[in-house]
Amino acid sequence: MISKTVTASESVLATRLVVRYDHRPIQRMSRTHSASTDGLVFIFLGDRLWLDFVNTDDVRQGMRVDLLRDFDAFLRWLEASSLLDAERSGGIRRRAQLQLAGASAVLAEGRRIRATLRALAERGAQSLEVQRSAVLEINRVLGRSVGTRRLEERPDGTFMRSFIPGGDAFAALMIPVVESAADSLVTGELTRVRRCGDPHCPRVFLDSTRNGRRRWCQMGTCGNRAKASRHRARVRREMANRA
């Protein structure tokens, strides 16, 4: 979650952000869920925050779609990810209206980071060069995000880390995402990161199955399409053999 503290003048420009984020091994309560806000449907199936962020570069109805179409959509993804609540995102939107260039820069940076993280998800396990490029990007973001890290208690009695930026609050918005990617690098779990087995689907996910053989982002969609395609091919072969 992100919270703000406003000075006595109630200036939007004086807004300070507190970024709260999980470092639990699995960052989703369920393997797959979706969230819809004003026509934007975000799919959460990566089992890691950074993978869900990569999946905002998606394919819908056969067309490549950038779900981060503007700064407002970026904020809506943060809301859907439980990193930002509606009240606090309103404060950030008001600030963005006063700092259009800053908001545009954050969106551009988010897309650039997403491209780096996609490379990490798809090729990081096989390429040390890709890993090093991701580390440079992660460290660049973390290096600009000067502030204070804290440990906070959740309502259920468990704990989570938080970050209070001392500089540009916009820059803090990407901290949970890059921290999540950093955790995957530190724990060595890149070998379990997969791209969906459907060649037309760009979604990535963490394979947490015991045998490590999960192929599809969702069995009910891509998996079923693959099964149907194999069935049609088998029927065609049988008909050709009969002929």
Contacts in CASP RR format, 6 or more apart in sequence:
PFRMAT RR
TARGET T0000
AUTHOR 0000-0000-0000
METHOD contacts of the structure
MODEL  1
MISKTVTASESVLATRLVVRYDHRPIQRMSRTHSASTDGLVFIFLGDRLW
LDFVNTDDVRQGMRVDLLRDFDAFLRWLEASSLLDAERSGGIRRRAQLQL
AGASAVLAEGRRIRATLRALAERGAQSLEVQRSAVLEINRVLGRSVGTRR
LEERPDGTFMRSFIPGGDAFAALMIPVVESAADSLVTGELTRVRRCGDPH
CPRVFLDSTRNGRRRWCQMGTCGNRAKASRHRARVRREMANRA
1 18 0 8 1.000
1 20 0 8 1.000
1 82 0 8 1.000
1 83 0 8 1.000
1 84 0 8 1.000
1 85 0 8 1.000
1 88 0 8 1.000
2 17 0 8 1.000
2 18 0 8 1.000
2 19 0 8 1.000
2 20 0 8 1.000
2 78 0 8 1.000
2 83 0 8 1.000
2 84 0 8 1.000
2 85 0 8 1.000
2 88 0 8 1.000
2 89 0 8 1.000
2 92 0 8 1.000
2 172 0 8 1.000
2 173 0 8 1.000
3 17 0 8 1.000
3 18 0 8 1.000
3 20 0 8 1.000
3 88 0 8 1.000
4 15 0 8 1.000
4 16 0 8 1.000
4 17 0 8 1.000
4 18 0 8 1.000
4 88 0 8 1.000
4 91 0 8 1.000
4 92 0 8 1.000
5 15 0 8 1.000
5 16 0 8 1.000
6 12 0 8 1.000
6 14 0 8 1.000
6 15 0 8 1.000
7 14 0 8 1.000
12 91 0 8 1.000
12 94 0 8 1.000
12 95 0 8 1.000
12 98 0 8 1.000
13 95 0 8 1.000
13 98 0 8 1.000
13 99 0 8 1.000
15 91 0 8 1.000
15 92 0 8 1.000
15 95 0 8 1.000
15 169 0 8 1.000
16 164 0 8 1.000
16 165 0 8 1.000
16 166 0 8 1.000
16 169 0 8 1.000
17 88 0 8 1.000
17 92 0 8 1.000
17 164 0 8 1.000
17 165 0 8 1.000
17 169 0 8 1.000
17 172 0 8 1.000
17 173 0 8 1.000
18 162 0 8 1.000
18 163 0 8 1.000
18 164 0 8 1.000
19 83 0 8 1.000
19 162 0 8 1.000
19 163 0 8 1.000
19 164 0 8 1.000
19 165 0 8 1.000
19 172 0 8 1.000
19 173 0 8 1.000
19 175 0 8 1.000
19 176 0 8 1.000
20 83 0 8 1.000
20 152 0 8 1.000
20 160 0 8 1.000
20 161 0 8 1.000
20 162 0 8 1.000
20 163 0 8 1.000
21 49 0 8 1.000
21 83 0 8 1.000
21 160 0 8 1.000
21 161 0 8 1.000
21 162 0 8 1.000
21 163 0 8 1.000
21 175 0 8 1.000
21 176 0 8 1.000
21 179 0 8 1.000
21 180 0 8 1.000
22 49 0 8 1.000
22 160 0 8 1.000
23 160 0 8 1.000
23 161 0 8 1.000
23 179 0 8 1.000
23 183 0 8 1.000
26 47 0 8 1.000
26 208 0 8 1.000
27 47 0 8 1.000
27 48 0 8 1.000
27 49 0 8 1.000
27 180 0 8 1.000
28 44 0 8 1.000
28 46 0 8 1.000
28 47 0 8 1.000
28 52 0 8 1.000
31 45 0 8 1.000
31 47 0 8 1.000
32 43 0 8 1.000
32 44 0 8 1.000
32 45 0 8 1.000
32 218 0 8 1.000
33 44 0 8 1.000
33 45 0 8 1.000
34 41 0 8 1.000
34 42 0 8 1.000
34 43 0 8 1.000
34 44 0 8 1.000
35 41 0 8 1.000
35 42 0 8 1.000
35 44 0 8 1.000
35 80 0 8 1.000
36 42 0 8 1.000
37 76 0 8 1.000
37 79 0 8 1.000
37 80 0 8 1.000
38 76 0 8 1.000
40 67 0 8 1.000
40 73 0 8 1.000
40 76 0 8 1.000
40 77 0 8 1.000
42 52 0 8 1.000
42 56 0 8 1.000
42 67 0 8 1.000
42 76 0 8 1.000
42 77 0 8 1.000
42 80 0 8 1.000
42 81 0 8 1.000
43 52 0 8 1.000
43 55 0 8 1.000
43 58 0 8 1.000
43 203 0 8 1.000
44 52 0 8 1.000
44 55 0 8 1.000
44 80 0 8 1.000
44 81 0 8 1.000
45 52 0 8 1.000
45 55 0 8 1.000
45 203 0 8 1.000
45 205 0 8 1.000
45 217 0 8 1.000
45 218 0 8 1.000
46 52 0 8 1.000
46 55 0 8 1.000
46 203 0 8 1.000
46 204 0 8 1.000
46 205 0 8 1.000
46 206 0 8 1.000
46 217 0 8 1.000
47 205 0 8 1.000
47 206 0 8 1.000
47 208 0 8 1.000
48 180 0 8 1.000
48 183 0 8 1.000
48 184 0 8 1.000
48 193 0 8 1.000
48 206 0 8 1.000
49 81 0 8 1.000
49 176 0 8 1.000
49 177 0 8 1.000
49 180 0 8 1.000
50 117 0 8 1.000
50 121 0 8 1.000
50 177 0 8 1.000
50 178 0 8 1.000
50 180 0 8 1.000
50 181 0 8 1.000
50 184 0 8 1.000
51 121 0 8 1.000
51 193 0 8 1.000
51 204 0 8 1.000
51 205 0 8 1.000
51 206 0 8 1.000
52 81 0 8 1.000
53 77 0 8 1.000
53 114 0 8 1.000
53 117 0 8 1.000
53 177 0 8 1.000
54 114 0 8 1.000
54 117 0 8 1.000
54 118 0 8 1.000
54 121 0 8 1.000
54 204 0 8 1.000
55 202 0 8 1.000
55 203 0 8 1.000
55 204 0 8 1.000
56 66 0 8 1.000
56 67 0 8 1.000
56 68 0 8 1.000
56 77 0 8 1.000
56 114 0 8 1.000
57 64 0 8 1.000
57 65 0 8 1.000
57 66 0 8 1.000
57 67 0 8 1.000
57 114 0 8 1.000
57 118 0 8 1.000
57 202 0 8 1.000
58 64 0 8 1.000
58 65 0 8 1.000
58 67 0 8 1.000
58 202 0 8 1.000
58 203 0 8 1.000
59 65 0 8 1.000
59 200 0 8 1.000
59 201 0 8 1.000
59 202 0 8 1.000
62 200 0 8 1.000
64 202 0 8 1.000
66 111 0 8 1.000
67 73 0 8 1.000
67 77 0 8 1.000
68 74 0 8 1.000
68 77 0 8 1.000
68 107 0 8 1.000
68 110 0 8 1.000
68 111 0 8 1.000
68 114 0 8 1.000
70 107 0 8 1.000
71 96 0 8 1.000
71 103 0 8 1.000
71 104 0 8 1.000
71 106 0 8 1.000
71 107 0 8 1.000
72 93 0 8 1.000
74 106 0 8 1.000
74 107 0 8 1.000
74 110 0 8 1.000
74 173 0 8 1.000
75 84 0 8 1.000
75 89 0 8 1.000
75 90 0 8 1.000
75 92 0 8 1.000
75 93 0 8 1.000
76 89 0 8 1.000
78 84 0 8 1.000
78 89 0 8 1.000
78 173 0 8 1.000
79 85 0 8 1.000
79 86 0 8 1.000
79 89 0 8 1.000
81 176 0 8 1.000
83 176 0 8 1.000
84 92 0 8 1.000
95 169 0 8 1.000
96 102 0 8 1.000
96 103 0 8 1.000
99 170 0 8 1.000
102 170 0 8 1.000
103 170 0 8 1.000
105 170 0 8 1.000
106 170 0 8 1.000
106 171 0 8 1.000
106 173 0 8 1.000
106 174 0 8 1.000
109 141 0 8 1.000
109 174 0 8 1.000
110 174 0 8 1.000
112 137 0 8 1.000
113 137 0 8 1.000
113 141 0 8 1.000
113 174 0 8 1.000
113 177 0 8 1.000
113 178 0 8 1.000
116 133 0 8 1.000
116 134 0 8 1.000
116 137 0 8 1.000
117 134 0 8 1.000
117 137 0 8 1.000
117 177 0 8 1.000
117 181 0 8 1.000
118 202 0 8 1.000
118 204 0 8 1.000
119 130 0 8 1.000
119 133 0 8 1.000
119 134 0 8 1.000
120 130 0 8 1.000
120 131 0 8 1.000
120 133 0 8 1.000
120 134 0 8 1.000
120 181 0 8 1.000
120 185 0 8 1.000
120 190 0 8 1.000
121 193 0 8 1.000
121 195 0 8 1.000
121 204 0 8 1.000
122 195 0 8 1.000
122 204 0 8 1.000
123 130 0 8 1.000
124 130 0 8 1.000
124 131 0 8 1.000
124 134 0 8 1.000
124 190 0 8 1.000
124 193 0 8 1.000
125 190 0 8 1.000
125 191 0 8 1.000
125 193 0 8 1.000
131 185 0 8 1.000
131 190 0 8 1.000
134 181 0 8 1.000
134 185 0 8 1.000
135 185 0 8 1.000
137 178 0 8 1.000
138 178 0 8 1.000
138 181 0 8 1.000
138 182 0 8 1.000
138 185 0 8 1.000
141 171 0 8 1.000
141 174 0 8 1.000
141 175 0 8 1.000
141 178 0 8 1.000
142 175 0 8 1.000
142 178 0 8 1.000
142 179 0 8 1.000
142 182 0 8 1.000
144 168 0 8 1.000
144 171 0 8 1.000
145 163 0 8 1.000
145 165 0 8 1.000
145 167 0 8 1.000
145 171 0 8 1.000
145 172 0 8 1.000
145 175 0 8 1.000
146 165 0 8 1.000
146 166 0 8 1.000
146 167 0 8 1.000
147 163 0 8 1.000
147 164 0 8 1.000
147 165 0 8 1.000
147 166 0 8 1.000
147 167 0 8 1.000
148 163 0 8 1.000
148 164 0 8 1.000
148 166 0 8 1.000
149 161 0 8 1.000
149 162 0 8 1.000
149 163 0 8 1.000
149 164 0 8 1.000
150 161 0 8 1.000
150 162 0 8 1.000
150 163 0 8 1.000
150 164 0 8 1.000
151 159 0 8 1.000
151 160 0 8 1.000
151 161 0 8 1.000
151 162 0 8 1.000
152 159 0 8 1.000
152 160 0 8 1.000
152 161 0 8 1.000
152 162 0 8 1.000
153 159 0 8 1.000
154 160 0 8 1.000
163 172 0 8 1.000
163 175 0 8 1.000
165 171 0 8 1.000
165 172 0 8 1.000
165 175 0 8 1.000
184 190 0 8 1.000
184 193 0 8 1.000
184 206 0 8 1.000
189 206 0 8 1.000
192 206 0 8 1.000
192 207 0 8 1.000
192 208 0 8 1.000
192 212 0 8 1.000
193 204 0 8 1.000
193 205 0 8 1.000
193 206 0 8 1.000
193 207 0 8 1.000
194 204 0 8 1.000
194 205 0 8 1.000
194 206 0 8 1.000
194 207 0 8 1.000
194 214 0 8 1.000
194 215 0 8 1.000
195 201 0 8 1.000
195 202 0 8 1.000
195 203 0 8 1.000
195 204 0 8 1.000
196 202 0 8 1.000
196 203 0 8 1.000
196 204 0 8 1.000
196 205 0 8 1.000
196 215 0 8 1.000
196 216 0 8 1.000
196 217 0 8 1.000
196 222 0 8 1.000
197 215 0 8 1.000
197 216 0 8 1.000
197 222 0 8 1.000
197 226 0 8 1.000
198 216 0 8 1.000
198 217 0 8 1.000
198 222 0 8 1.000
198 223 0 8 1.000
198 225 0 8 1.000
198 226 0 8 1.000
201 217 0 8 1.000
201 222 0 8 1.000
203 217 0 8 1.000
204 217 0 8 1.000
205 214 0 8 1.000
205 217 0 8 1.000
207 213 0 8 1.000
207 214 0 8 1.000
208 214 0 8 1.000
215 223 0 8 1.000
216 222 0 8 1.000
216 223 0 8 1.000
216 226 0 8 1.000
END
